[in-house]
Amino acid sequence: MNNDTDKTAITGAQYFELNSSEINKNCHLANNGNKNAAFILYQHYALGVYDKKASRYWLKKAVALGHEQAKQHLKVATDIEKTATDEEDSESYVESPFN
């Protein structure tokens, strides 16, 4: 049994955060065709430090490189954005009674 008391719990966001060395390494790999590196960068910017523009860039790069999970994420993100736009444009949109 490992009694490692020095370990600190991390948050979900911290799990996806990369340090500058990891960012540079994954940028180099992704720009040279590594689909997994592109997806890792997407996760860093979408779920770690949140940068919408950067996360979208790396998600689209991962999709272009053929990353299957990235394709699913892009479809969901696109569907969510479309739904939000449709609701804003709809005259039948009803405000939540919990506001």
Buried (B, 14 or more C-beta within 10 A) or exposed (E): EEEEEEEEEEEEEEEBBBEEEBBEBBBEBBEEEBBBBBBBBBBBBBBBBEEEEBBBBBBBBBBEBEBEBBEEBBEEBEEEEEEEEEEEEEEEEEEEEEE
